[in-house]
Structures are given as structure tokens and as C-alpha cells.
Amino acid sequence: MTSALLSLSALLTASALAAPAAGAAPQNDRPAGVPAGWERVTGADLTPITGASGRQQSPSASGRQQPLSGSGGSASAPADESGPLAVKSMRNGRFTATEVNYAAPNTGALRARSTAFTGAWESFAFEWDEAVQTYAIKSLANNRYVAVEKNFTGQARNTLRARSTTAGGWERFEIYHNEDLNLYALRSTLNNLFVAMENSYTGSLQYTLRARSADVTGSWEQFDLYNIVG
């Protein structure tokens, strides 16, 4: 009898531990790894989202920039048609440029270092692939696809570089949008990490973009996308 009571007690204890605590937050159907407040953008869905909360930049000699528009904005070319975009870091308020003149191994590194849009250096095509449901990002400065340098070491590990002639696993990204902030985040499918801008770096890799964050923690991983018009 004592042995049976002990067994029953152990069973009840195990059941209590397995049951959810009273008042526990209900589970939602958000996919694993998607930060709260962020939704994944696919295909032509990139364009209808209002992009930059009305922010504008001064016109450049070669054209002018408009935030990605939708409700409350003017029409723009769908992202899957490779309309050129500019990528602005919210950490330092600068546009991302491709360092085509850097020496190897950092040739083509992406850095948020331009105070204004000047041309091809800051121009990117976002190409949607329906088969794999991800984007490839091509720099118009050198017509190379952006890859994540997972095998680099030290501060350069996971650096984004425009260096590939084709888009494979190293060159695939997911895009996320935060409706409240009207901002974007990029995640590499190679290592499942979000792209951050290294504002604290010094030297030639200062402001480099790296796929190194497990979450969107703030302005480090937040970007604005601008249509390049004209």
C-alpha cells in the first residue's frame, strides 16, 4: 500500500509540473525566431508597406530618393522587379555603400557610411525568388550579389560583401517589417542571424554590415529602404 501511494504521489507531482502555470501567457502562432512586432515580407508585399514614415533625403545629382510607399504614399516599383533601392541604417542615419575599391579580402564590403545617395555605390536590387521564398541583394556598384562571409574570422566574421556572380545559400536573405516603426530588418538564411551595423568599429570596417544578431535589439538592426527615383 505504501509503495502504491508513493507511485500515485509521484505521478500527480509529474502531472503538476507538466501543466501550464495558472495565468501563463497563451502561446501564439508566430514562427520561431521572428521578433515580436516584426512580420516577414515576401515578394511583392515589400512595396505596399509604407516604408519610411515620411522621411525624405535631399536630392542627389543623379536622382532622388523616396521611402518605399504604400498607403499614405505615392506608388513605387515592386521590389521583385529589381527597382533600385537605397538602404539607410537607423543607427547612424547613413546610407549603405559597396566598397568596390577595398583591397582583398574586404573588396565589396557593405558599409553604412554615405551621408547622401550619390549613385551606384548606394544602389541595390532586391530580387525575390519564389522557389526558395527569399531575397537576393545585388549591388549595382559592381553587379555582384551580397554574400555573408561566415568563414571569415575576428571582426570580419559574417560581414556582408557584394562579391558573388550568382545567388546561392550564402546570398539569401529574409526581410522583416515593423508596422509601428515603419522600418525593416534583414536576416541571413545562411546563419539565421539579423544584419547589424557595426557603429562601434574603428578603421576600414567601421559601419560594416554583419549578420550577427539573434534578435532585433534596436537601431543596430533597423534599416530604412528608399526607392531611387530619376
C-alpha positions in Angstrom: 0.0 0.0 0.0 2.8 2.4 0.9 4.5 1.7 -2.4 1.3 2.3 -4.4 0.7 5.7 -2.6 4.2 6.8 -3.3 3.8 5.9 -7.0 0.5 7.8 -7.1 2.1 10.8 -5.4 5.0 10.8 -7.9 2.5 10.7 -10.8 0.5 13.6 -9.5 3.7 15.6 -9.0 4.9 15.0 -12.5 1.5 16.0 -13.9 1.5 19.2 -12.0 5.0 20.1 -13.3 3.9 19.4 -16.9 0.8 21.5 -16.7 1.0 25.2 -17.6 1.0 27.6 -14.7 -2.2 29.5 -13.9 -2.3 32.8 -15.7 0.5 31.8 -18.1 0.6 33.8 -21.4 -1.1 31.9 -24.2 1.0 30.6 -27.0 0.7 32.3 -30.3 1.3 31.0 -33.8 4.3 33.3 -34.5 7.1 31.4 -36.3 10.1 30.5 -34.3 12.8 33.2 -34.3 10.5 36.1 -35.5 10.9 39.1 -33.2 7.7 40.4 -31.6 6.3 43.3 -33.6 8.0 42.2 -36.8 6.4 40.5 -39.8 8.1 38.7 -42.7 7.8 40.4 -46.1 7.6 38.2 -49.2 7.6 39.0 -52.9 5.5 42.0 -54.0 4.4 42.6 -50.4 7.6 44.7 -50.0 6.1 47.6 -52.0 2.7 48.1 -50.4 4.2 48.6 -46.9 4.6 52.2 -46.0 8.4 52.4 -45.7 9.9 55.4 -44.1 7.3 57.3 -42.1 7.5 60.3 -44.5 11.3 60.7 -44.1 13.0 62.2 -47.2 16.6 62.9 -48.2 18.0 65.7 -50.2 18.0 65.1 -53.9 21.3 64.0 -55.4 22.8 64.9 -58.8 21.8 61.5 -60.3 18.4 61.2 -58.8 16.2 61.5 -55.7 15.1 59.0 -53.1 11.7 58.3 -51.9 10.8 56.0 -49.0 9.1 52.8 -50.0 5.5 53.8 -50.3 2.0 52.2 -50.0 -0.9 53.6 -48.0 -0.3 57.2 -47.5 2.5 57.4 -50.1 3.0 57.5 -53.8 3.2 54.4 -56.0 6.6 52.7 -56.5 8.0 49.9 -58.5 7.6 46.4 -57.0 10.7 45.0 -55.3 10.6 41.8 -57.3 11.1 43.9 -60.4 14.5 44.9 -59.1 13.8 48.6 -58.8 16.9 50.0 -57.3 16.8 50.7 -53.5 19.0 52.5 -51.1 19.5 51.1 -47.6 19.8 53.5 -44.7 21.0 52.5 -41.2 18.9 53.9 -38.4 21.9 53.6 -36.1 23.9 56.4 -37.7 21.5 57.7 -40.3 23.8 56.9 -43.2 23.3 55.0 -46.5 24.9 51.7 -47.2 27.7 51.8 -49.8 29.6 49.0 -51.6 33.4 49.4 -51.1 34.4 48.2 -54.5 37.9 49.8 -54.1 38.7 48.0 -50.9 41.6 45.5 -51.2 41.1 41.8 -50.7 39.7 40.2 -48.7 37.3 43.0 -47.9 36.6 44.0 -51.5 32.9 44.8 -51.9 32.2 45.1 -48.2 28.9 46.9 -47.3 29.3 49.9 -45.0 26.7 52.4 -43.9 29.0 55.4 -44.4 27.3 57.7 -47.0 25.6 60.9 -45.8 23.7 61.1 -49.0 22.8 59.0 -52.0 25.5 59.5 -54.7 24.7 56.8 -57.3 25.6 53.2 -57.9 27.7 52.9 -54.7 24.5 53.1 -52.7 22.1 51.3 -55.1 20.9 47.8 -54.6 18.4 45.5 -56.4 16.3 43.2 -54.1 15.4 40.1 -56.2 12.7 37.8 -54.9 13.0 34.1 -55.6 9.6 32.4 -55.4 11.1 28.9 -55.3 13.0 29.5 -52.1 10.9 32.3 -50.7 13.9 34.6 -50.1 15.6 37.7 -51.5 19.0 38.1 -53.1 20.5 41.5 -52.9 22.6 42.7 -55.8 24.9 45.7 -55.5 24.6 48.0 -58.6 28.1 49.3 -57.9 29.7 46.1 -59.2 26.7 43.9 -60.2 27.6 41.3 -57.6 25.3 39.6 -55.1 25.8 40.2 -51.4 27.1 37.2 -49.5 27.6 36.6 -45.8 31.2 35.8 -45.0 30.5 33.1 -42.5 34.1 31.7 -42.7 35.8 35.0 -42.0 37.3 35.3 -38.5 37.5 38.1 -36.0 35.7 41.3 -36.5 35.1 40.5 -40.2 33.1 37.3 -39.4 29.7 37.3 -41.1 30.5 40.6 -43.0 28.2 41.4 -45.9 30.2 41.6 -49.2 29.0 42.2 -52.7 31.2 39.5 -54.4 29.1 36.7 -55.9 28.2 36.3 -59.5 25.2 34.0 -58.7 22.9 33.8 -55.7 23.1 30.6 -53.6 22.8 29.8 -49.9 25.4 32.4 -48.9 23.4 35.2 -50.7 19.9 34.6 -49.4 18.0 36.9 -47.0 14.6 37.3 -45.3 13.1 40.8 -44.9 11.0 41.8 -41.9 8.9 44.9 -41.4 7.8 46.6 -38.2 4.5 48.4 -38.9 4.7 50.6 -35.8 8.3 51.8 -36.6 7.9 51.6 -40.4 11.4 50.1 -40.6 13.0 46.9 -41.9 15.3 44.2 -40.7 17.3 41.7 -42.7 18.1 38.2 -41.7 20.6 35.9 -43.4 19.3 32.4 -44.1 22.9 31.1 -44.0 23.3 31.6 -40.3 19.8 32.7 -39.3 21.1 36.0 -37.8 20.0 39.5 -38.3 22.1 42.1 -40.1 23.6 44.8 -37.8 25.6 47.9 -38.5 28.9 48.0 -36.6 28.8 51.6 -35.4 31.4 51.0 -32.7 34.1 49.5 -35.1 37.1 51.6 -36.0 39.2 51.7 -39.1 38.3 50.4 -42.5 35.5 48.2 -41.2 33.7 50.9 -39.3 29.9 50.9 -40.1 30.2 47.5 -41.7 27.1 45.4 -42.1 27.3 42.0 -40.4 24.8 39.1 -40.0 25.5 38.6 -36.3 22.4 39.4 -34.2 20.0 36.7 -32.9 17.2 39.3 -32.4 16.3 42.9 -33.4 17.6 44.7 -30.3 17.3 48.2 -31.6 18.7 50.6 -34.2 21.7 48.4 -34.7 19.5 46.0 -36.8 16.9 48.6 -38.1 17.1 49.9 -41.6 15.0 52.1 -43.9 14.6 51.3 -47.6 14.3 54.0 -50.2 13.2 53.9 -53.8 15.7 55.6 -56.1 13.8 57.8 -58.5 15.0 59.6 -61.5 
